[in-house]
Amino acid sequence: MHTRPLLCLAAVLGLAASLGAQEKTQVFKGAQIIPIAGEPIANGVFVVAGGKIVAVGAADKVAIPAGAEIHDATGKVLMPGLIDSHSHIGAGSGGDGSGPIQPDARVLDSLDARDASIQKARAGGITTVNVMPGSGHLISGQTLYLKLRAARVVDDLLIKLPDGTNAGGLKMANGTNSMRGANGFPGTRAKSAALVREEYIKAQEYRDKIKRANGDAEKMPPRDLALEEIVEVLDGKRIVQNHTHRHDDILTVLRLSKEFGFKVVLHHVSEGWKVADEIAAAHVACSVIMIDSPGGKLETRDADWRTPAILEKAGVLVGFHTDDPICDSRIFIRSAALAVRAGMTRKGALEAVTIANAKILGLEARVGTLEAGKDADFILLSGDPLSVYTHVEETWVEGKKVFDRSRPEDHLYAVGGAGAGDSRRAQLCCFTSAWDLIAAANGGDQ
């Protein structure tokens, strides 16, 4: 009795899949294109199909496919979607107060895919993001690299690696954040490094035991989720994303990285300008936060806007991050502008929010530049990306529009106001809300 309805459902699903596969090719023409991989194109054509970039180039060199949907982008700027290498959007969390080293904690298990902060990041042109647990631990857990697709659940945002695992790093920190002196937390910088060193030695021994067992279940050590993650770092499967501010703390991270042979990215680096040559010699990348006002913790007192320029000159790969909510995702592109004002090259600053951050996350083969074959993640801007007057008008992820400033609901997230911080506004059945009255008074424009 149930066979026929199931067959009908299968036929409908098959038709839907077929129609999805026949999505129209999208063509954007007339914009100034900043591909990052090359020089800007004054009057460009950008072709997207099946979630991938098909072609990008000058109008007289790129053919427009028959039947394509044409978007007139004259007067606009089109560039790769922005990549944020350190954020806390999605209300995620990692380790708790029970101890300083918790690599088994996964931000995946705490992230809210419907949190309003994610839509605000789309409003800022961010298409790929490294969502981190906090920095109150020496090792606070596993990060997630996400695509900001339209999402119902966190699985809709995940970036999968070729082996099917979720893309992500390991969050570590040093300095004052983790120096609590209670519940096993260190009270000094020296003890902080000692605890990390002990954990990595345990992981080396754990890995050696597994190798010696050679598949024999009786000889295998008891499974240890925390050490498993450190072994992934030792084997190069995870990049350490390390919060660090003072120059001496930066050197400690470099020392540990060299000792155990793991790949690391230095985050924040408030005093990176003091040890730029040492960072460059270690071939380690930096993800810098551009704070636009003084204050905060004492260890950031020597932070300097010139840090990105000094690191760039020394030959260091430099990216930027928001650390949202420390800096607002909606104005992330401003980090590049501030760095240029302080001496960084325009080229380096634009790379710092695109391809440099893609390299920092190990995703440069997929995102970060506008090149044929890469994911169709891009944004349309109203003007020059480094101008204070410029707005993100549209954000596209894998060929699908996820933000449009002209839509009232998206405009709200972009500019703020009542309801902008709500993941879902209350459904009120029995009376008109004040927000609806305001919208009506403005002719329906929210």
C-alpha positions in Angstrom: 0.0 0.0 0.0 2.9 2.3 0.7 5.0 1.6 -2.4 3.2 4.0 -4.9 3.5 7.1 -2.7 7.2 6.4 -2.1 7.8 6.0 -5.8 6.0 9.3 -6.4 8.1 11.0 -3.8 11.3 9.6 -5.3 10.2 11.0 -8.7 9.5 14.4 -7.3 12.9 14.5 -5.5 14.6 13.3 -8.6 13.0 16.1 -10.6 14.0 18.7 -8.0 17.6 17.5 -8.1 17.5 17.7 -11.9 16.2 21.2 -11.8 18.8 22.2 -9.2 21.5 20.9 -11.6 20.2 23.1 -14.3 20.6 26.3 -12.4 21.0 29.3 -14.6 24.4 30.6 -15.3 24.9 34.0 -13.7 26.8 36.8 -15.5 27.8 40.1 -13.9 28.9 42.7 -16.3 30.2 46.3 -16.2 31.7 46.2 -12.7 35.2 47.1 -11.8 36.5 43.6 -10.8 39.2 43.2 -8.2 40.2 39.6 -8.6 43.1 39.7 -6.1 44.9 37.2 -8.3 45.7 40.0 -10.7 45.3 43.6 -11.6 41.8 45.2 -11.3 39.6 45.0 -14.5 37.9 48.3 -15.2 35.0 46.9 -17.2 34.7 43.3 -16.4 32.6 40.2 -17.0 32.2 37.6 -14.3 30.6 34.3 -15.0 29.3 31.8 -12.4 27.7 28.4 -12.8 27.1 25.4 -10.5 28.5 27.3 -7.5 31.9 27.8 -9.2 33.6 30.6 -11.0 33.6 29.9 -14.8 35.3 33.0 -16.2 36.5 36.4 -15.2 38.0 39.1 -17.4 37.6 42.2 -19.5 34.4 42.6 -21.4 36.1 42.2 -24.8 37.7 38.9 -23.7 35.0 36.9 -22.0 32.1 35.5 -23.9 28.6 35.6 -22.3 27.0 32.2 -22.4 23.6 31.9 -24.1 20.7 31.8 -21.8 22.6 33.2 -18.8 21.0 35.5 -16.3 22.6 39.0 -16.8 23.2 41.3 -13.8 24.2 44.9 -14.7 26.8 45.8 -12.2 27.9 49.0 -13.9 29.4 51.4 -11.3 29.9 48.7 -8.7 33.0 46.9 -7.5 33.1 43.1 -7.5 35.7 41.3 -5.4 36.2 38.0 -3.6 34.1 37.3 -0.5 35.9 38.4 2.6 37.5 35.8 4.9 37.6 36.3 8.6 40.4 34.3 10.2 39.2 34.7 13.8 35.6 35.3 14.9 33.1 34.3 17.6 29.9 34.6 15.6 27.2 32.0 16.2 27.5 32.2 20.0 29.8 29.2 20.1 31.9 28.2 23.1 34.7 25.8 24.0 36.3 24.7 27.2 34.9 25.4 30.7 36.5 26.4 34.0 37.5 22.9 35.0 41.0 23.1 33.6 43.3 25.0 31.2 43.8 22.3 28.5 40.6 21.1 26.7 41.4 20.2 23.1 38.5 17.7 23.0 35.9 20.6 23.3 34.4 21.3 19.9 32.8 24.6 19.0 30.7 22.5 16.6 28.7 21.3 19.6 27.8 24.8 20.7 27.3 26.9 17.6 23.9 28.4 16.7 23.5 28.5 12.9 20.5 30.9 13.2 22.2 33.4 15.5 21.8 37.0 14.2 25.6 37.5 14.3 26.0 35.2 11.3 23.6 37.4 9.2 25.5 40.5 10.3 28.7 38.9 9.1 27.1 38.3 5.7 26.1 42.0 5.7 29.8 42.8 6.1 30.7 40.7 3.0 32.2 37.8 5.0 31.7 34.5 3.2 34.2 32.3 5.0 35.0 32.4 8.7 37.1 30.7 11.4 34.8 30.4 14.4 36.8 30.0 17.5 36.2 29.1 21.2 37.4 31.7 23.6 41.0 32.5 24.7 40.7 31.8 28.5 42.5 28.5 28.2 45.9 27.4 27.1 44.0 25.0 24.7 40.3 25.9 24.5 39.1 23.5 21.8 38.6 22.9 18.1 37.6 25.7 15.8 35.4 25.5 12.7 36.0 26.9 9.3 32.5 27.8 7.9 30.9 29.0 4.7 28.2 31.5 5.5 25.6 29.8 3.3 21.9 30.2 4.0 21.5 27.8 6.9 19.0 26.0 9.1 21.5 24.0 11.1 25.2 24.1 11.6 25.8 21.3 9.2 24.7 23.6 6.4 27.7 25.8 7.1 30.4 23.2 7.4 33.4 23.1 5.0 34.3 19.5 4.3 37.9 18.3 3.7 38.7 15.7 1.0 38.6 13.0 3.7 35.1 14.0 4.8 36.1 15.6 8.1 35.1 19.1 9.1 37.7 21.9 8.3 39.0 23.6 11.4 42.0 24.3 13.6 42.9 24.1 17.3 42.6 27.2 19.4 45.4 27.9 21.8 46.3 31.0 23.9 48.9 32.4 26.2 49.4 35.6 28.2 47.1 36.9 30.9 43.8 35.3 29.7 44.7 31.9 30.9 46.7 32.9 34.0 44.1 32.3 36.7 46.1 30.3 39.2 43.2 28.1 40.2 41.6 24.8 39.1 44.9 23.8 37.4 45.2 27.0 35.5 48.7 28.5 35.5 49.7 31.6 37.5 52.8 32.5 35.5 53.9 32.6 31.9 56.6 30.0 32.5 54.0 27.5 34.0 51.7 28.2 31.0 54.4 27.0 28.6 55.2 24.1 30.8 51.7 22.8 30.8 51.4 23.1 27.0 54.8 21.3 26.6 53.6 18.5 28.9 50.4 18.0 26.9 52.3 17.7 23.6 54.8 15.2 25.1 51.8 13.1 26.3 50.4 13.3 22.7 53.7 12.1 21.2 53.8 9.2 23.6 50.1 8.4 22.8 50.9 8.4 19.1 53.9 6.2 19.6 51.8 3.6 21.5 49.3 3.5 18.6 52.0 3.0 16.1 53.6 0.2 18.2 50.2 -1.5 18.5 50.1 -1.8 14.7 46.4 -2.4 14.7 46.3 -4.9 17.5 43.3 -4.0 19.7 44.8 -5.5 22.8 47.9 -3.4 22.6 46.1 -0.1 21.8 46.1 2.5 24.5 42.7 3.6 25.9 41.1 6.2 23.6 41.8 9.8 24.6 39.8 12.4 22.8 42.0 15.2 24.0 45.3 13.6 22.9 43.7 12.6 19.6 43.4 16.2 18.7 46.9 17.1 19.7 48.1 14.2 17.5 46.2 15.7 14.6 48.2 18.9 15.2 51.5 17.0 15.4 50.6 15.2 12.1 49.8 18.5 10.3 46.1 17.8 10.0 45.2 20.8 12.1 46.7 24.3 12.3 47.1 25.9 15.7 45.4 29.3 15.9 47.2 30.9 18.8 46.0 34.0 20.7 49.1 36.0 21.8 49.8 39.7 22.4 53.2 40.5 24.1 56.4 40.0 22.2 57.7 37.6 24.7 54.5 35.5 24.5 54.9 35.5 20.7 58.4 34.2 21.0 57.2 31.4 23.4 54.7 30.3 20.8 57.4 30.2 18.1 59.6 28.2 20.5 56.9 25.6 21.1 56.0 25.4 17.4 59.7 24.7 16.6 60.1 22.2 19.4 57.1 20.1 18.4 57.0 20.8 14.7 53.4 22.0 14.5 52.1 24.6 12.1 50.8 27.8 13.9 49.2 31.1 13.1 49.8 34.0 15.5 46.6 35.9 16.4 46.3 39.5 17.5 50.1 40.1 17.8 49.7 43.5 19.5 53.5 43.6 19.9 54.3 41.8 16.6 56.0 44.9 15.4 58.7 44.4 18.0 59.6 40.9 16.8 58.7 41.1 13.1 62.1 39.7 11.9 61.8 36.7 14.3 58.3 35.9 13.0 59.5 36.2 9.4 62.4 33.9 10.1 60.0 31.3 11.6 57.9 31.5 8.4 54.8 31.9 10.5 51.7 33.9 9.4 49.9 36.5 11.5 46.2 37.3 11.9 46.0 40.9 13.1 43.2 42.7 14.8 42.9 46.4 14.0 41.5 48.1 17.2 40.4 51.7 16.5 40.4 52.9 20.1 42.7 52.6 23.1 42.0 50.6 26.2 41.4 46.9 27.0 43.9 44.6 28.7 47.3 45.9 29.9 49.2 43.5 27.6 47.8 45.3 24.5 49.1 48.8 25.6 51.8 48.7 22.9 49.5 47.7 20.1 50.3 49.7 17.0 48.3 50.3 13.7 51.7 50.1 11.9 52.0 46.4 12.9 50.6 45.0 9.6 52.9 47.3 7.5 55.9 46.3 9.6 55.1 42.6 9.3 54.4 43.0 5.6 57.8 44.7 5.0 59.5 41.9 6.9 58.0 39.3 4.6 55.3 37.9 6.9 52.0 36.6 5.6 49.4 39.0 7.2 45.7 38.5 7.5 43.1 40.5 9.4 40.3 39.3 11.8 37.3 40.8 13.6 37.4 38.8 16.9 33.7 39.6 16.6 32.1 40.9 18.8 35.4 42.8 19.6 35.2 44.4 16.1 31.9 44.4 14.2 31.8 41.9 11.3 29.7 44.5 9.3 32.7 46.8 9.0 35.4 44.2 8.6 36.7 45.7 5.4 37.7 48.8 7.4 40.6 46.8 8.9 42.2 46.9 5.5 41.7 50.7 5.2 43.1 51.4 8.6 46.2 49.3 7.8 46.8 51.2 4.5 46.4 54.5 6.4 49.2 53.2 8.7 51.6 52.3 5.9 50.6 48.9 4.5 50.3 48.5 0.8 46.9 48.5 -0.8 47.6 45.2 -2.4 48.7 43.6 0.9 45.7 45.0 2.7 43.2 43.6 0.3 44.9 40.3 0.3 44.8 40.3 4.1 41.0 40.0 4.0 40.9 37.5 1.2 43.7 35.2 -0.1 46.1 35.7 2.9 43.3 34.6 5.3 42.5 31.7 2.9 46.1 30.6 3.2 46.0 31.0 7.0 43.1 28.5 7.0 44.6 26.2 4.4 41.7 26.9 2.0 43.5 28.9 -0.7 42.7 26.2 -3.4 39.0 27.0 -2.9 38.5 30.7 -1.9 40.3 34.0 -1.6 40.6 35.0 -5.3 38.4 35.3 -8.3 39.7 32.6 -10.6 38.0 30.0 -12.8 37.4 26.8 -10.8 37.2 28.4 -7.4 34.0 28.6 -5.3 31.8 31.5 -6.4 32.1 33.5 -3.2 32.0 37.2 -4.0 30.6 40.6 -3.0 29.3 43.6 -4.8 30.3 47.0 -3.3 29.0 50.4 -4.0 32.4 51.9 -4.4 36.1 51.5 -3.5 36.6 48.8 -0.8 38.8 51.1 1.3 36.4 54.1 1.3 34.5 54.9 4.4 31.5 55.7 2.2 31.3 52.3 0.6 28.6 49.7 1.4 28.5 46.0 0.8 25.4 45.7 -1.4 25.3 42.0 -2.1 27.1 38.9 -0.7 27.1 35.6 -2.6 28.3 32.2 -1.4 28.8 29.4 -3.9 26.8 31.2 -6.5 23.8 31.9 -4.2 22.9 35.4 -2.9 22.9 35.4 1.0 22.7 39.1 1.6 21.1 42.0 -0.4 21.1 45.4 1.2 18.1 46.4 -0.9 15.9 43.9 1.0 14.4 45.4 4.1 15.2 42.4 6.3 18.8 42.5 5.2 19.1 46.2 5.5 18.1 45.9 9.1 21.0 43.6 9.9 23.4 45.9 8.0 22.5 49.2 9.7 21.1 48.0 13.1 18.1 49.1 15.0 15.2 47.4 16.7 15.2 43.7 15.9 18.7 43.6 14.4 20.1 41.6 17.2 17.2 39.0 17.2 17.8 35.7 15.5 14.0 35.5 15.0 11.6 38.3 15.8 8.6 37.2 17.9 5.5 36.2 16.1 2.7 38.3 17.7 -0.7 37.1 16.8 -3.0 39.4 18.7 -1.6 43.0 18.3 0.6 45.1 16.1 4.1 45.5 17.3 5.8 48.9 17.7 8.3 47.7 15.0 5.5 47.1 12.5 4.0 50.6 13.2 7.4 52.1 12.5 7.8 50.1 9.3 4.3 51.2 8.2 5.1 54.9 8.9 8.1 54.5 6.7 6.1 53.2 3.8 7.0 49.6 4.7 10.8 50.3 4.5 12.5 48.7 7.5 
